Protein backbone atom coordinates (compact mmCIF):
# COMPACT_ATOMS: atom_id res chain seq x y z
CA UNK A 1 0.00 0.00 0.00
CA UNK A 2 1.30 3.45 -0.90
CA UNK A 3 1.98 5.88 1.90
CA UNK A 4 -0.02 9.11 1.86
CA UNK A 5 2.21 12.12 2.43
CA UNK A 6 0.61 15.29 3.78
CA UNK A 7 2.00 18.47 5.27
CA UNK A 8 2.49 18.71 9.03
CA UNK A 9 -0.09 21.52 9.11
CA UNK A 10 -2.73 19.39 7.40
CA UNK A 11 -1.93 16.44 9.66
CA UNK A 12 -2.34 18.67 12.72
CA UNK A 13 -5.76 19.82 11.49
CA UNK A 14 -6.82 16.24 10.79
CA UNK A 15 -5.63 15.14 14.22
CA UNK A 16 -7.52 18.01 15.86
CA UNK A 17 -10.77 17.12 14.06
CA UNK A 18 -10.33 13.47 14.99
CA UNK A 19 -9.75 14.33 18.64
CA UNK A 20 -12.69 16.75 18.83
CA UNK A 21 -15.11 14.42 17.05
CA UNK A 22 -14.09 11.19 18.72
CA UNK A 23 -13.39 9.67 15.32
CA UNK A 24 -10.23 8.00 14.13
CA UNK A 25 -8.03 9.76 11.61
CA UNK A 26 -9.16 7.21 9.02
CA UNK A 27 -12.82 7.97 9.74
CA UNK A 28 -12.26 11.72 9.33
CA UNK A 29 -10.54 11.19 5.97
CA UNK A 30 -13.18 8.67 4.86
CA UNK A 31 -15.95 11.15 5.73
CA UNK A 32 -14.25 13.76 3.58
CA UNK A 33 -13.82 11.39 0.67
CA UNK A 34 -17.12 9.51 0.84
CA UNK A 35 -19.46 12.33 1.88
CA UNK A 36 -17.74 15.40 0.52
CA UNK A 37 -17.22 16.89 3.98
CA UNK A 38 -14.05 18.91 3.54
CA UNK A 39 -11.74 19.40 6.46
CA UNK A 40 -12.87 23.03 6.65
CA UNK A 41 -16.52 21.90 6.73
CA UNK A 42 -15.76 19.43 9.53
CA UNK A 43 -13.91 22.10 11.54
CA UNK A 44 -16.80 24.56 11.16
CA UNK A 45 -19.35 21.89 12.08
CA UNK A 46 -17.47 21.05 15.27
CA UNK A 47 -17.18 24.76 16.13
CA UNK A 48 -20.95 25.19 15.72
CA UNK A 49 -21.66 22.13 17.86
CA UNK A 50 -19.32 23.41 20.58
CA UNK A 51 -21.00 26.85 20.54
CA UNK A 52 -24.42 25.20 20.78
CA UNK A 53 -23.36 23.06 23.73
CA UNK A 54 -21.84 26.10 25.45
CA UNK A 55 -25.07 28.06 24.95
CA UNK A 56 -27.15 25.18 26.30
CA UNK A 57 -24.83 24.91 29.30
CA UNK A 58 -25.48 28.61 29.98
CA UNK A 59 -29.23 27.98 29.76
CA UNK A 60 -29.51 29.84 26.45
CA UNK A 61 -31.69 27.31 24.73
CA UNK A 62 -35.08 27.15 23.12
CA UNK A 63 -38.12 27.89 25.23
CA UNK A 64 -40.63 25.16 26.00
CA UNK A 65 -43.01 26.68 23.42
CA UNK A 66 -40.31 26.67 20.74
CA UNK A 67 -39.45 23.06 21.45
CA UNK A 68 -43.10 22.03 21.30
CA UNK A 69 -43.55 23.87 17.98
CA UNK A 70 -40.64 21.92 16.46
CA UNK A 71 -41.90 18.63 17.90
CA UNK A 72 -45.33 19.25 16.40
CA UNK A 73 -43.81 20.20 13.05
CA UNK A 74 -42.15 16.79 12.72
CA UNK A 75 -44.77 14.67 14.49
CA UNK A 76 -46.38 12.05 12.27
CA UNK A 77 -49.91 12.95 11.29
N, C-alpha and C positions, 0 to 999 in steps of 0.2 A: 504494500500500500504506500502511495506517495505521501510525503509529509507536507502538510499545509504550512506555509511560512507567512506570518503576518507581523506587522509592526508591533513593537512593545506597547505603543499607545492604544492600538486596537485591541490587543490582548487584555490590557488593563480594563478597557471599557467592557469587553465581553465578560471578564471575571467579575466586575462590579455588578453587571446585570444578573449574572448567574447567582451571585451571593444574595442580592436583594430579592430575587424572585424565588429562591429555593430550588432552582433548576440546575441541572448540570450544564457544563459548558457545551456539551454536545446537543443538549435539548434547546439551548438558546440559539445555536447555529441552525439546527434543524427547523426551528420555528421561523427563522428568517428565510430559509430556503424554501420550505414547504408552504408557508402561509403568507409570504411576502411582508413579514413584519421586520422592517429594517432595524438595525441596532438603535438608530435615533428614535424610531417609533417606540421600541421597547423601553428605552430610557424615559421618554416622555410619559408613557403609560404608567410606569412605576412611580414617577414623580406625582402624577395625578392621584394615584391610589394612596400614596403617602399623605398628600395634602387632605384627601377626603377622610382618612383615618384620623389625622390630627384634628380636623374640624369636628368630627364625631366625638373624639375624646374631650374636646372643649365644650361639648353639648350643643354645638352649632350644626344641628341636623334638621331634617324635615319635621314639621309639626305633625301631630296625630292626624289632622284633617288632610294634609298633603299625602301622607302615607296611605290613608284610606282611599283617596282619589286614585292613586296609582294602582292600588290593589284592585279596585273596581274596574279600572280600565283594562286590566289583563285577566280578569276573572272570566271563566268560561260561562257562556250564556246558557 
